[in-house]
Amino acid sequence: MRESKLASELGRSGHLRYYSTDCPLCHTHRWVKWNFEGGKEPLCRPCHKQKQRERVMAEALKEYPQARAVETRGKRVTLLMPCPQCGKERWAARNYLRKNPSRMCRPCATIESRTRMSSFRSRQITVDGYCSVYVPRSHQYHSMTGTRSRLLEHRLVMAQSLGRPLEASETVHHKNGDRADNRLENLELWTGNHGPGARVLDVPHCPTCTCQGQSWADIFEVAR
């Protein structure tokens, strides 16, 4: 029969009964509460924390099998992970790895971010066939930009030629109908919206056409 004592006999508060037992792992003798749960001999607090730490480390290694090692620092779990880009090993927190699926080291992540930003700032083609460019906040025509500081290139070319920002009611027309051809001689400033397409005089309608650059009066004179 195990030795048991009341909490008052052990100098503790409450009215529970404690009994004498040894930890199954470290065999440390101590007094535990009589109404413990589980049916097994309860572990001491240091052994219980060690078991919990080992369980967390096993779960981390199962989640990231490519990890070389794992450590626990309080509630923080860190893993020795190789960078998929450069292969360099470094310690990374599990929460950081969950938020960053790429799992790259900081230098490689910085390089990729700069590459992605430079690609974003490059000249792009919209779904409508227009060219858009990135305009920084320090640019004098940044007020014309829309979302994400991007501006249609033909509007920027026309604004630079006029030396002033374009009004919201002003539009720029491509004379030859090619929306990607943003040469200044191919652009025309309009007040209000303009429809799609191009003038017949601005686009040759046959391989041997000589109508481009002529007025309607000249064309009618030739036709006679």
Backbone as CSV, one residue per row, in Angstrom:
resi,resn,N_x,N_y,N_z,CA_x,CA_y,CA_z,C_x,C_y,C_z
1,MET,0.840,-1.185,0.000,0.000,0.000,0.000,0.881,1.242,0.000
2,ARG,0.589,2.178,-0.936,1.410,3.373,-1.028,1.112,4.313,0.134
3,GLU,2.146,5.057,0.482,2.001,6.035,1.545,1.273,7.256,1.000
4,SER,0.312,7.728,1.728,-0.469,8.878,1.324,-0.587,9.851,2.475
5,LYS,-0.703,11.141,2.100,-0.837,12.195,3.095,-1.769,13.264,2.551
6,LEU,-2.357,13.993,3.484,-3.177,15.123,3.086,-2.299,16.320,2.739
7,ALA,-2.882,17.268,1.981,-2.117,18.447,1.573,-1.659,19.250,2.770
8,SER,-2.485,19.288,3.828,-2.092,20.036,5.030,-0.889,19.419,5.711
9,GLU,-0.747,18.109,5.604,0.395,17.429,6.220,1.694,17.706,5.461
10,LEU,1.567,18.022,4.172,2.752,18.344,3.366,3.008,19.841,3.298
11,GLY,2.211,20.626,3.997,2.403,22.072,3.976,1.873,22.729,2.722
12,ARG,0.905,22.087,2.070,0.323,22.626,0.842,-1.118,23.039,1.097
13,SER,-1.620,23.914,0.238,-2.989,24.391,0.383,-3.953,23.397,-0.239
14,GLY,-5.207,23.440,0.190,-6.227,22.554,-0.342,-6.489,21.379,0.568
15,HIS,-7.403,20.505,0.132,-7.806,19.347,0.929,-7.596,18.046,0.180
16,LEU,-6.816,18.054,-0.904,-6.581,16.833,-1.669,-5.582,15.937,-0.951
17,ARG,-5.621,14.666,-1.323,-4.688,13.699,-0.767,-3.581,13.435,-1.785
18,TYR,-2.374,13.370,-1.330,-1.203,13.106,-2.153,-0.632,11.748,-1.786
19,TYR,0.001,11.102,-2.751,0.644,9.820,-2.470,2.076,9.852,-2.992
20,SER,2.893,9.008,-2.439,4.318,8.967,-2.755,4.553,8.071,-3.962
21,THR,5.352,8.569,-4.941,5.656,7.790,-6.147,6.982,8.251,-6.717
22,ASP,7.508,7.483,-7.654,8.753,7.794,-8.355,8.456,8.030,-9.832
23,CYS,9.203,8.942,-10.452,9.047,9.203,-11.890,9.505,7.984,-12.678
24,PRO,8.739,7.510,-13.676,9.151,6.320,-14.439,10.440,6.518,-15.234
25,LEU,10.790,7.769,-15.541,11.983,8.011,-16.360,13.220,8.314,-15.526
26,CYS,13.122,9.325,-14.689,14.296,9.733,-13.911,14.301,9.176,-12.493
27,HIS,13.210,8.482,-12.087,13.090,7.855,-10.767,13.232,8.861,-9.633
28,THR,12.770,10.070,-9.875,12.780,11.088,-8.835,11.577,10.890,-7.925
29,HIS,11.834,10.875,-6.625,10.753,10.672,-5.662,10.050,11.996,-5.409
30,ARG,8.680,11.970,-5.468,7.915,13.162,-5.159,6.495,12.766,-4.789
31,TRP,5.744,13.739,-4.313,4.358,13.565,-3.921,3.464,14.124,-5.030
32,VAL,2.506,13.312,-5.458,1.598,13.730,-6.523,0.170,13.625,-6.022
33,LYS,-0.745,14.320,-6.736,-2.144,14.316,-6.352,-2.756,12.932,-6.551
34,TRP,-3.693,12.613,-5.713,-4.304,11.295,-5.748,-5.192,11.116,-6.981
35,ASN,-5.868,12.176,-7.447,-6.834,12.075,-8.554,-6.183,12.409,-9.890
36,PHE,-4.980,11.871,-10.197,-4.367,12.092,-11.497,-5.104,11.274,-12.541
37,GLU,-5.024,11.711,-13.814,-5.725,11.051,-14.909,-4.748,10.255,-15.759
38,GLY,-5.252,9.266,-16.438,-4.445,8.481,-17.369,-4.222,7.057,-16.919
39,GLY,-4.254,6.759,-15.645,-4.055,5.403,-15.166,-2.604,4.967,-15.120
40,LYS,-1.663,5.799,-15.641,-0.245,5.465,-15.601,0.451,6.336,-14.572
41,GLU,1.659,5.914,-14.265,2.433,6.715,-13.325,2.752,8.063,-13.965
42,PRO,2.366,9.176,-13.339,2.625,10.494,-13.940,4.112,10.826,-13.919
43,LEU,4.549,11.509,-14.989,5.942,11.940,-15.077,6.155,13.189,-14.246
44,CYS,7.372,13.405,-13.847,7.705,14.653,-13.174,7.702,15.791,-14.190
45,ARG,7.701,16.996,-13.705,7.571,18.142,-14.606,8.726,18.239,-15.609
46,PRO,9.990,18.083,-15.211,11.071,18.131,-16.219,10.954,17.036,-17.276
47,CYS,10.585,15.818,-16.855,10.449,14.735,-17.832,9.248,14.963,-18.741
48,HIS,8.176,15.505,-18.178,6.998,15.808,-19.003,7.335,16.848,-20.063
49,LYS,8.091,17.895,-19.688,8.501,18.900,-20.672,9.420,18.312,-21.721
50,GLN,10.293,17.401,-21.298,11.199,16.779,-22.259,10.424,15.906,-23.249
51,LYS,9.427,15.166,-22.762,8.600,14.349,-23.646,7.821,15.230,-24.632
52,GLN,7.288,16.329,-24.130,6.551,17.245,-24.998,7.467,17.866,-26.036
53,ARG,8.710,18.201,-25.627,9.679,18.765,-26.569,10.036,17.753,-27.648
54,GLU,10.212,16.504,-27.279,10.537,15.470,-28.262,9.376,15.250,-29.232
55,ARG,8.147,15.339,-28.738,6.981,15.184,-29.616,6.903,16.326,-30.628
56,VAL,7.148,17.553,-30.168,7.120,18.705,-31.072,8.227,18.602,-32.118
57,MET,9.418,18.160,-31.703,10.527,18.007,-32.640,10.232,16.925,-33.674
58,ALA,9.592,15.833,-33.254,9.242,14.773,-34.198,8.207,15.270,-35.210
59,GLU,7.241,16.067,-34.759,6.249,16.622,-35.678,6.891,17.583,-36.665
60,ALA,7.873,18.380,-36.196,8.560,19.316,-37.090,9.369,18.572,-38.150
61,LEU,10.051,17.500,-37.750,10.823,16.715,-38.720,9.905,15.993,-39.708
62,LYS,8.719,15.607,-39.258,7.770,14.977,-40.164,7.227,15.986,-41.156
63,GLU,7.052,17.240,-40.707,6.545,18.294,-41.597,7.600,18.750,-42.587
64,TYR,8.879,18.775,-42.148,9.992,19.201,-43.010,11.056,18.106,-42.994
65,PRO,10.889,17.061,-43.799,11.862,15.947,-43.777,13.251,16.331,-44.271
66,GLN,13.374,17.432,-45.008,14.687,17.833,-45.507,15.516,18.568,-44.457
67,ALA,14.967,18.796,-43.268,15.696,19.485,-42.210,16.828,18.600,-41.687
68,ARG,17.979,19.224,-41.425,19.139,18.492,-40.897,19.050,18.292,-39.391
69,ALA,18.464,19.233,-38.685,18.343,19.157,-37.231,17.195,20.055,-36.808
70,VAL,16.786,19.890,-35.569,15.688,20.684,-35.028,15.988,20.983,-33.566
71,GLU,15.615,22.183,-33.158,15.804,22.616,-31.781,14.539,23.325,-31.303
72,THR,14.362,23.322,-29.990,13.256,24.051,-29.377,13.839,25.056,-28.400
73,ARG,13.443,26.305,-28.560,13.871,27.369,-27.663,12.622,27.991,-27.054
74,GLY,12.215,27.457,-25.912,10.949,27.858,-25.328,9.811,27.284,-26.165
75,LYS,8.920,28.129,-26.630,7.838,27.700,-27.502,8.207,27.811,-28.977
76,ARG,9.405,28.277,-29.259,9.838,28.468,-30.645,10.583,27.233,-31.131
77,VAL,10.183,26.748,-32.312,10.817,25.576,-32.922,11.624,26.052,-34.121
78,THR,12.915,25.758,-34.124,13.807,26.149,-35.217,14.381,24.906,-35.870
79,LEU,14.543,24.982,-37.190,15.060,23.852,-37.963,16.263,24.291,-38.771
80,LEU,17.214,23.373,-38.923,18.384,23.618,-39.765,18.015,23.207,-41.186
81,MET,17.670,24.215,-42.009,17.143,23.959,-43.339,18.137,24.387,-44.410
82,PRO,18.299,23.588,-45.477,19.108,24.033,-46.618,18.294,24.927,-47.540
83,CYS,18.937,25.955,-48.061,18.265,26.848,-48.993,18.100,26.139,-50.337
84,PRO,16.899,26.098,-50.915,16.720,25.426,-52.207,17.408,26.142,-53.361
85,GLN,17.823,27.403,-53.151,18.462,28.161,-54.225,19.969,27.995,-54.215
86,CYS,20.601,28.259,-53.050,22.066,28.205,-52.962,22.571,26.997,-52.181
87,GLY,21.700,26.284,-51.493,22.096,25.105,-50.732,22.720,25.396,-49.380
88,LYS,22.829,26.652,-48.993,23.433,26.992,-47.715,22.466,26.663,-46.580
89,GLU,23.003,26.044,-45.505,22.173,25.682,-44.371,22.106,26.833,-43.377
90,ARG,20.929,27.038,-42.798,20.747,28.071,-41.783,19.579,27.679,-40.905
91,TRP,19.533,28.261,-39.707,18.453,27.990,-38.767,17.275,28.898,-39.103
92,ALA,16.097,28.309,-39.186,14.892,29.062,-39.518,13.761,28.597,-38.611
93,ALA,12.956,29.539,-38.156,11.809,29.211,-37.307,10.726,28.522,-38.127
94,ARG,10.002,27.618,-37.492,8.953,26.886,-38.204,7.846,27.823,-38.658
95,ASN,7.502,28.828,-37.858,6.472,29.785,-38.272,6.916,30.562,-39.505
96,TYR,8.223,30.898,-39.600,8.736,31.594,-40.795,8.636,30.704,-42.024
97,LEU,8.937,29.415,-41.866,8.861,28.499,-43.002,7.420,28.306,-43.455
98,ARG,6.477,28.348,-42.527,5.076,28.201,-42.901,4.575,29.418,-43.664
99,LYS,5.070,30.603,-43.307,4.638,31.823,-43.982,5.360,32.045,-45.305
100,ASN,6.508,31.394,-45.503,7.303,31.564,-46.729,7.481,30.197,-47.386
101,PRO,6.584,29.795,-48.273,6.685,28.464,-48.879,7.960,28.252,-49.683
102,SER,8.595,29.339,-50.170,9.819,29.177,-50.960,10.962,28.627,-50.119
103,ARG,10.985,28.930,-48.799,11.976,28.417,-47.853,13.387,28.805,-48.238
104,MET,13.533,29.921,-48.926,14.863,30.386,-49.305,15.493,31.184,-48.176
105,CYS,16.811,31.280,-48.192,17.502,32.095,-47.208,17.255,33.574,-47.518
106,ARG,17.618,34.423,-46.582,17.304,35.838,-46.745,18.014,36.467,-47.951
107,PRO,19.328,36.196,-48.194,19.958,36.790,-49.387,19.296,36.352,-50.693
108,CYS,18.972,35.060,-50.814,18.336,34.588,-52.049,16.929,35.152,-52.194
109,ALA,16.202,35.278,-51.075,14.868,35.856,-51.131,14.923,37.327,-51.538
110,THR,15.962,38.045,-51.082,16.112,39.451,-51.460,16.399,39.582,-52.950
111,ILE,17.270,38.714,-53.477,17.598,38.748,-54.908,16.354,38.439,-55.742
112,GLU,15.576,37.445,-55.323,14.370,37.097,-56.075,13.357,38.238,-56.022
113,SER,13.253,38.894,-54.864,12.318,40.009,-54.747,12.727,41.161,-55.662
114,ARG,14.031,41.443,-55.719,14.495,42.514,-56.608,14.283,42.148,-58.069
115,THR,14.499,40.871,-58.409,14.267,40.436,-59.787,12.795,40.552,-60.156
116,ARG,11.922,40.149,-59.225,10.489,40.250,-59.483,10.059,41.707,-59.616
117,MET,10.651,42.592,-58.791,10.301,44.003,-58.860,10.787,44.627,-60.167
118,SER,12.015,44.233,-60.606,12.510,44.762,-61.876,11.668,44.271,-63.043
119,SER,11.157,43.035,-62.937,10.266,42.534,-63.978,8.942,43.284,-63.955
120,PHE,8.488,43.628,-62.752,7.251,44.393,-62.650,7.418,45.798,-63.210
121,ARG,8.604,46.379,-63.028,8.834,47.737,-63.493,9.171,47.800,-64.977
122,SER,9.294,46.672,-65.626,9.635,46.678,-67.044,8.401,47.012,-67.884
123,ARG,8.621,47.128,-69.165,7.544,47.448,-70.117,6.683,46.211,-70.321
124,GLN,5.376,46.361,-70.126,4.451,45.246,-70.222,3.347,45.566,-71.217
125,ILE,2.752,44.497,-71.767,1.651,44.617,-72.717,0.358,44.244,-71.996
126,THR,-0.615,45.124,-72.049,-1.896,44.872,-71.401,-2.744,43.936,-72.248
127,VAL,-3.868,43.523,-71.694,-4.762,42.619,-72.421,-5.398,43.322,-73.617
128,ASP,-5.450,44.651,-73.622,-6.008,45.408,-74.740,-4.978,45.710,-75.821
129,GLY,-3.721,45.301,-75.616,-2.685,45.539,-76.613,-1.877,46.794,-76.398
130,TYR,-2.166,47.569,-75.343,-1.411,48.781,-75.050,-0.154,48.430,-74.244
131,CYS,0.838,49.293,-74.311,2.067,49.142,-73.533,1.957,49.997,-72.272
132,SER,2.306,49.405,-71.146,2.298,50.127,-69.883,3.696,50.106,-69.282
133,VAL,4.061,51.175,-68.606,5.381,51.308,-67.992,5.196,51.730,-66.537
134,TYR,6.220,51.443,-65.735,6.208,51.844,-64.328,6.734,53.268,-64.196
135,VAL,6.017,54.092,-63.447,6.407,55.481,-63.211,6.603,55.671,-61.712
136,PRO,7.810,55.959,-61.236,8.036,56.106,-59.794,7.334,57.342,-59.239
137,ARG,7.239,57.409,-57.936,6.555,58.526,-57.279,7.291,59.843,-57.489
138,SER,8.605,59.778,-57.683,9.378,61.003,-57.865,9.236,61.579,-59.274
139,HIS,8.580,60.865,-60.186,8.438,61.327,-61.569,7.425,62.468,-61.632
140,GLN,7.667,63.416,-62.554,6.786,64.582,-62.647,5.398,64.230,-63.184
141,TYR,5.265,63.085,-63.846,3.971,62.687,-64.386,3.365,61.517,-63.595
142,HIS,3.772,61.375,-62.348,3.215,60.295,-61.526,1.732,60.519,-61.242
143,SER,1.278,61.759,-61.301,-0.139,62.048,-61.053,-1.041,61.425,-62.105
144,MET,-0.497,61.041,-63.257,-1.304,60.431,-64.312,-1.449,58.923,-64.135
145,THR,-0.694,58.335,-63.215,-0.692,56.882,-63.071,-1.968,56.401,-62.411
146,GLY,-2.213,55.096,-62.579,-3.350,54.458,-61.936,-2.892,53.591,-60.789
147,THR,-3.433,52.389,-60.721,-3.061,51.464,-59.663,-1.637,50.950,-59.878
148,ARG,-0.925,50.763,-58.767,0.427,50.198,-58.768,1.408,51.052,-59.575
149,SER,1.148,52.342,-59.694,2.056,53.311,-60.312,2.403,52.962,-61.756
150,ARG,1.449,52.452,-62.506,1.681,52.123,-63.909,0.898,53.100,-64.784
151,LEU,1.481,53.405,-65.961,0.906,54.374,-66.883,1.047,53.845,-68.301
152,LEU,0.026,54.068,-69.108,0.095,53.675,-70.520,1.175,54.491,-71.215
153,GLU,1.999,53.795,-71.982,3.187,54.424,-72.555,2.829,55.534,-73.534
154,HIS,1.773,55.378,-74.331,1.449,56.408,-75.323,1.006,57.701,-74.649
155,ARG,0.377,57.606,-73.496,0.009,58.821,-72.764,1.247,59.496,-72.180
156,LEU,2.198,58.693,-71.722,3.439,59.266,-71.195,4.246,59.951,-72.296
157,VAL,4.316,59.351,-73.489,5.054,59.949,-74.603,4.415,61.277,-75.017
158,MET,3.093,61.316,-75.068,2.407,62.546,-75.443,2.590,63.623,-74.371
159,ALA,2.538,63.238,-73.087,2.732,64.214,-72.009,4.143,64.785,-72.035
160,GLN,5.133,63.944,-72.298,6.510,64.428,-72.375,6.711,65.366,-73.555
161,SER,6.025,65.106,-74.681,6.162,65.992,-75.838,5.485,67.339,-75.594
162,LEU,4.384,67.337,-74.834,3.680,68.592,-74.539,4.292,69.326,-73.354
163,GLY,5.000,68.611,-72.504,5.591,69.227,-71.325,4.605,69.454,-70.197
164,ARG,3.493,68.723,-70.188,2.485,68.869,-69.136,1.722,67.558,-69.013
165,PRO,1.128,67.299,-67.840,0.295,66.094,-67.700,-0.968,66.211,-68.535
166,LEU,-1.452,65.103,-69.035,-2.674,65.089,-69.824,-3.885,65.176,-68.908
167,GLU,-4.925,65.817,-69.416,-6.176,65.882,-68.664,-6.895,64.532,-68.759
168,ALA,-7.803,64.310,-67.815,-8.550,63.049,-67.817,-9.455,62.937,-69.043
169,SER,-9.875,64.075,-69.598,-10.755,64.059,-70.772,-9.981,63.923,-72.076
170,GLU,-8.662,63.983,-72.048,-7.847,63.891,-73.265,-7.421,62.447,-73.495
171,THR,-7.476,62.032,-74.725,-7.059,60.694,-75.125,-6.027,60.803,-76.232
172,VAL,-5.276,59.729,-76.417,-4.222,59.685,-77.435,-4.588,58.611,-78.443
173,HIS,-4.587,58.969,-79.698,-4.992,58.076,-80.778,-3.759,57.604,-81.543
174,HIS,-3.734,56.289,-81.850,-2.675,55.725,-82.695,-3.111,55.841,-84.151
175,LYS,-2.373,56.555,-84.936,-2.773,56.834,-86.313,-2.851,55.579,-87.166
176,ASN,-1.859,54.687,-87.038,-1.848,53.491,-87.882,-2.629,52.330,-87.276
177,GLY,-3.266,52.539,-86.124,-4.071,51.489,-85.509,-3.293,50.504,-84.674
178,ASP,-1.953,50.584,-84.672,-1.120,49.672,-83.873,-0.973,50.261,-82.472
179,ARG,-1.575,49.624,-81.487,-1.561,50.156,-80.138,-0.202,50.037,-79.465
180,ALA,0.678,49.202,-79.990,2.018,49.052,-79.422,3.030,49.988,-80.069
181,ASP,2.640,50.687,-81.136,3.535,51.629,-81.825,3.369,53.004,-81.187
182,ASN,4.257,53.312,-80.256,4.144,54.553,-79.485,5.160,55.611,-79.922
183,ARG,5.518,55.606,-81.199,6.356,56.683,-81.714,5.543,57.974,-81.724
184,LEU,6.214,59.089,-81.469,5.511,60.361,-81.370,4.803,60.727,-82.669
185,GLU,5.409,60.407,-83.808,4.776,60.737,-85.087,3.555,59.862,-85.366
186,ASN,3.375,58.800,-84.595,2.218,57.931,-84.763,1.096,58.261,-83.780
187,LEU,1.306,59.240,-82.910,0.322,59.588,-81.880,-0.381,60.891,-82.218
188,GLU,-1.618,60.981,-81.760,-2.436,62.155,-82.025,-3.300,62.430,-80.796
189,LEU,-3.271,63.662,-80.317,-4.015,64.041,-79.122,-5.449,64.392,-79.492
190,TRP,-6.382,63.793,-78.753,-7.795,64.028,-78.974,-8.421,64.593,-77.708
191,THR,-9.487,65.360,-77.889,-10.313,65.812,-76.771,-11.535,64.937,-76.715
192,GLY,-11.673,64.161,-75.669,-12.767,63.202,-75.570,-12.353,61.838,-76.095
193,ASN,-13.257,60.899,-76.034,-12.969,59.539,-76.467,-12.960,59.432,-77.992
194,HIS,-12.190,58.491,-78.481,-12.158,58.206,-79.912,-12.389,56.717,-80.106
195,GLY,-12.974,56.356,-81.209,-13.287,54.965,-81.466,-12.067,54.178,-81.926
196,PRO,-12.206,52.868,-82.025,-11.086,52.044,-82.500,-10.877,52.196,-83.997
197,GLY,-9.731,51.724,-84.449,-9.420,51.765,-85.861,-8.528,52.939,-86.220
198,ALA,-8.378,53.179,-87.520,-7.523,54.255,-88.017,-8.139,54.834,-89.273
199,ARG,-7.662,56.033,-89.637,-8.151,56.671,-90.861,-7.624,55.919,-92.085
200,VAL,-8.401,55.983,-93.152,-7.980,55.327,-94.390,-6.711,55.960,-94.927
201,LEU,-6.548,57.268,-94.745,-5.366,57.956,-95.259,-4.112,57.616,-94.474
202,ASP,-4.298,57.137,-93.217,-3.137,56.839,-92.387,-2.641,55.417,-92.551
203,VAL,-3.442,54.536,-93.127,-3.057,53.128,-93.259,-3.152,52.747,-94.726
204,PRO,-2.105,52.223,-95.354,-2.185,51.785,-96.759,-3.115,50.588,-96.876
205,HIS,-4.015,50.625,-97.875,-4.992,49.549,-98.016,-4.579,48.511,-99.047
206,CYS,-3.418,48.696,-99.723,-2.928,47.695,-100.658,-1.404,47.814,-100.737
207,PRO,-0.693,46.776,-101.238,0.777,46.837,-101.278,1.326,47.984,-102.106
208,THR,0.631,48.396,-103.161,1.116,49.474,-104.030,0.383,50.779,-103.774
209,CYS,-0.166,50.939,-102.552,-0.977,52.111,-102.247,-0.105,53.357,-102.193
210,THR,-0.578,54.420,-102.800,0.103,55.724,-102.751,-0.791,56.787,-102.130
211,CYS,-1.843,56.338,-101.419,-2.798,57.280,-100.846,-2.315,57.875,-99.533
212,GLN,-1.357,57.191,-98.844,-0.953,57.650,-97.526,-0.258,59.011,-97.617
213,GLY,-0.687,59.919,-96.797,-0.096,61.246,-96.779,-0.776,62.219,-97.707
214,GLN,-1.775,61.793,-98.505,-2.485,62.674,-99.420,-3.827,63.084,-98.817
215,SER,-4.335,64.158,-99.286,-5.640,64.623,-98.850,-6.724,63.958,-99.683
216,TRP,-7.978,64.103,-99.218,-9.082,63.535,-99.969,-9.231,64.217,-101.333
217,ALA,-8.930,65.482,-101.400,-9.045,66.181,-102.691,-8.063,65.616,-103.703
218,ASP,-6.823,65.296,-103.243,-5.833,64.714,-104.158,-6.271,63.339,-104.628
219,ILE,-6.848,62.542,-103.702,-7.279,61.192,-104.081,-8.410,61.262,-105.101
220,PHE,-9.346,62.160,-104.897,-10.449,62.298,-105.842,-9.957,62.794,-107.187
221,GLU,-8.942,63.657,-107.191,-8.389,64.170,-108.441,-7.724,63.060,-109.240
222,VAL,-7.015,62.156,-108.504,-6.369,61.013,-109.182,-7.444,60.054,-109.706
223,ALA,-8.502,59.869,-108.942,-9.561,58.934,-109.337,-10.256,59.403,-110.597
224,ARG,-10.339,60.702,-110.845,-10.978,61.232,-112.054,-10.122,60.967,-113.276
